Amino acid sequence: MIYRVTVKQSRVTSGQRIEKGMSVDVVTNSTSNPIIANKAEVAAAFMRIYGIDINKVGALSTAYLDAVRIG
């Protein structure tokens, strides 16, 4: 399954910035929310696409990210 994970609100922490609307696509075999079930894959996607350590920003949670199944 493919999920699109999108930033819901901007945040600046530890010299890193995420902006509302940034998104990455994550492929997973799990049927549950990848923000909860596949945190490592979501973090790797943000690092690969934007060069941002989403863990360091403290935004690897459903409070800052939204996941929608797209495939």
N, C-alpha and C positions, 0 to 999 in steps of 0.2 A: 504494500500500500504506500501511496505517496501522500505526504502531508506538507502543506505550506505553513511554515511557522513565521508569524509576523509580529514585529514589535508594536505594542499597544501605546506605549508612552516613552518619551525621550528620557535619557538619563546620562549623567556624566559622573564617573567615579574612577579613581585611580588612573587618571590621565587617559581614560578611554571613553568614547562617546557612542551611544546608540541613538538613533533617531526613529521616531514614530514612522511606521510604514516600511522599514527595512524588512526584507523577508528572505528566507532560504527554504529550499525544498529538501525534505528528508524522506528517504526510502526505508521502510521498516516492515518486518513480518508481523509485528504486534498490531492488534486491533485497538489498543488503548492509546491515549494521548501521549505522543512522543516526548512532550515536555516533562512528563512524569516518568514514563517507562524507558525512554531512550535518551537520557540527558547527555550522555557522551557523544552521541551522533549529532544532536542539535548543536552542542558546543563546537564540535569539529566542523560543522557546516558554516557556522558564523566565522570561524577562524579561516577557513578555506576561501570563502567569498569576500569577506570584509577585512580580515586580519584583526578581528576583535576577539578578545578572550571574554566571552559572555559570562563566564564564572567570576572573573576578576571584577567585572562591572556589577556583579551581584544581581543579575537580571535573568538568571536561568530558572524562572518560575512562571506560573500562570498569572501572577500579578502583572508581569511585564510582557509576556508573550501569549499569543493566541495561536492555536493549531486548528487547521481546517483540512479535512481529507479531500484531496483533489483527484485521486486515482486509485 
